[in-house]
Amino acid sequence: MVTETEPEQSPFNVVVHDQGITVWVNAGHDAEVFDKNGGVVPCGHQRPAEDGG
């Protein structure tokens, strides 16, 4: 993980879970997430479909 802010400012949180990895960008910060090949990952990439029930 890389950030251009001081760690105390907590620009983002990363959560690893059984469905993958979630990156939460905290208010007031801009972020770009990159895949292992260096491509930009769009917001909501591979997000599971919501249950309509």
C-alpha positions in Angstrom: 0.0 0.0 0.0 1.2 3.5 -0.8 -0.1 6.8 0.4 1.1 10.4 -0.1 -0.3 11.5 3.3 0.9 10.9 6.8 -0.2 7.6 8.4 -2.0 9.6 11.2 -4.4 11.0 8.5 -5.7 7.4 7.8 -6.5 8.0 4.1 -7.8 4.4 3.5 -8.5 1.1 5.2 -8.0 -2.3 3.6 -10.1 -5.3 4.6 -9.2 -8.8 3.5 -12.1 -11.3 3.7 -13.3 -14.6 2.2 -14.8 -12.8 -0.8 -11.6 -10.8 -1.7 -10.2 -7.5 -0.7 -12.1 -4.2 0.0 -10.4 -0.8 0.0 -12.3 1.9 1.8 -11.2 5.4 1.0 -12.0 7.8 3.9 -13.7 11.1 3.3 -11.6 14.0 2.0 -9.1 11.7 0.2 -8.8 10.7 -3.5 -7.4 7.2 -4.3 -6.6 4.9 -7.2 -6.4 1.2 -6.7 -4.2 -0.9 -9.1 -4.3 -4.6 -9.9 -1.2 -6.8 -10.0 -0.5 -5.8 -13.6 -0.6 -2.1 -12.9 -4.1 -1.4 -14.3 -6.4 0.9 -12.5 -9.3 -1.0 -10.8 -12.6 0.9 -11.1 -14.8 1.5 -8.1 -17.0 -1.5 -7.4 -14.8 -3.8 -9.5 -16.0 -7.4 -9.1 -18.5 -6.4 -6.5 -20.9 -9.3 -5.9 -24.5 -8.7 -7.2 -26.9 -7.6 -4.5 -29.4 -10.1 -3.3 -32.8 -8.9 -4.5 -34.6 -10.8 -1.8 
